[in-house]
Amino acid sequence: MKKLKQIPKFKNENEEAEFWATHDSTDYFDISKAMVNPSFPNLKLSTKTITIRIPESLLESLKMLANKKDVPYQSLVKMFLDEKVKEEFGSRVKHAH
């Protein structure tokens, strides 16, 4: 059994994203002990931070739209993604906001 490495403390999301982009998670987690689709009926749906790269022009457009709607642009992106996913699945998918 290999010795797992300690996950460092991160100053911010960007530092964490950069770390995981350049390190192998199997050095830090024992995949054999991971549960597949664990059931936690009493927990609220959690959110996960992701990093995506988009053209600056698209980001500027999103920020302008968000400003018009008086919402944070990240919230607008989540709303757009949620609407499109529901549309693609025919509204059968439920997501927490």
N, C-alpha and C positions, 0 to 999 in steps of 0.2 A: 504494500500500500504506500503510495507516495505521500510525502508530507505536503499539506496544503499551505500556500503562501497567505500571508495576512493582507487583507484589502486595506489600502491606505485611506486616510481621511481626505476628502476632497474639499477644496475651497468653494467650488461652485459647479453647476451642471456642465459647463463647457470643459472644465478640467476632468470631470468624471467621464464625459463622452469621449474625450481624447484618450484617456487611459484605456477604456474598454475597446477602443478602435485599434489599439496597438498591443493589447495583451490577450492572452488566451484564458478564457474564463475557467477552463478545466484545471488550470493551475491554482484556482481559488475556491472552486466548489467541487464536491464529490458528486459527480453526475449519477453514480450508481445508487445514491441515497435519495435522489430527487423523486418526488411524487408526480405522477402524471395525472393531470386534471384533478387535483385534490378538491374535496367538497367542504366549503365553509359556509353553511347556510345562514349563519347569523352575522356575517360580515357584509358591510356595504361594498359595492364594486369599487375597487381602487383605481387610481389613475396611474399611468406610467409615462414617464418623461422620455421623449424620443428626440433625436436630432435628425433633421432632414435638410438637404441642400436644395434651395430653389433659386431661380434667377432673381437678381435684385429688382428687376422691373416688376416681376410678379409680387414680390414682397411690398414694393411701394404701392402697387395697385390695391393689395389687400389692406394696407394701412389706410389708404384714402377711403376705401369702402367702409372700413371699421369706424373711421372718424365720422363719416356721414351718418352711420347708424348709432354712434355714440357708445360703442362697445370696444373692449380691448381686441386688438387684431388676432391674438391667439384664440380668444373665445370665438371670434368669427370663423376662423379656420376650423375649429372643432365643430361648429354648427354646419358649415359647408360639407365637411367630411361625413358627419352623421346623416345629413339629408341625402347625400349621394349614395352612401352605403344602403340606407333604407330603400331608396329608389331602385338600386340594383337588385336587392333581395325582395322587392315587392312589399316593403313595409313589415316584413316578418321579424326583423331584427330589432331588439330593444337595447338601447345603450343608456348609460347614466351620463348626465351632463356635468 
